[in-house]
């Protein structure tokens, strides 16, 4: 599914449905996943329902389901050319941002 033209809420719904289906395909109960992830069953239920949960919870559940590799790909830099690599390496160097002078 192409997520580029989707609203954030729709993306959340889709990912939560996929998470639930993954858990079921591995024949795991919510209680089993929650216990192994170190979270409450209600928290996992909230996650599968698309309710607000912390990102660490998503990571914990992904680890239990063996899907952490997908998360590792989430914000990888896009480097298609040598120029992209050089630009990326330059951008990660620490530097101060100068404040613009206010007109007040």
N, C-alpha and C positions, 0 to 999 in steps of 0.2 A: 504494500500500500504506500502510495506517495503521500508523505506527511507535510509537504511544503504548502499546500493550500488548505490546511485543516486548522480549525480553531484549537487553542490550547486544551479546552475541556474535552474535545473529541479525541485528542492525542492521549490524554490521561485515561479516558474510558477505554480506548483501544489497548493501551499497554496493560491496564489492569485486567482486562479480559484475557489477554495473552498470558499474563502471570498466573491467573487462576487455571487456565487450560494447561499450562506447563506443570503446575502442581498436580492436577488431576491425571495428566499423562504419566507422571512418575508414581502414581497411585499413593500419594501422600495426603494425609488429612491435614486440616488447618492446625490441629493440635500438634502434630509431629513437626511440621515446618516451624511453627511458632516456638516450640521448645528448643529445636536445634538452632534457631536464629537468636534465641535469647530475648524474645519479645512476647507480649501477651497475645492470646488468641483474638481478642477484640481488636488489637492493633493490626494483625494480619487481615482480619475481616474488613476493617476500614480500608486497608490498602487495596484489597481485591475489589472493593466497592467504589474506589476512586475518591475516598474521603481524605482529608488532609492528614498526612503522616510525614515524618522527617525523612530526609534523603538517606540518612544512615540506615533506616529501616529497610528501604528499597535495596540498599547494598547488602545488608545482612541476608535478606530473603534470596537475592540473586546468588549469593555465595552458597546457601543451602541447596538451591536448585541446580547448582553447577553452571550458572550462566554469567559469572562475573567477567568473562572474556568480552562479552558484548558491552558491558559497562566501560571496560578499559578503552574501547574504541570511541566512546562518546564524544570527547573533545580533543581528539588527536588533531594535531596541526595538519593543514592541507599543504603538502609540499610536492608539487608536480615537477618543478624545475629547480635547477641550481639556484636561480635567483630567489625562489620561494624559500629554500632552505636558508640562504644567507639572510634574507629579510626576517625570517622567524628567529634565527639565532641572535640577530641584532635586537629584536624586540623584547627578548627575554632578559636582556641585561638590565640591571637596576639603574634607573635614572630618575631624577626629580622632574616633576612637571611644573613648569613655571605658571604661576597664577596670572591671569590677565588683570590689568589695571582696571578698577571700576571707575565709572564716570560720575560717581556720587560726590 
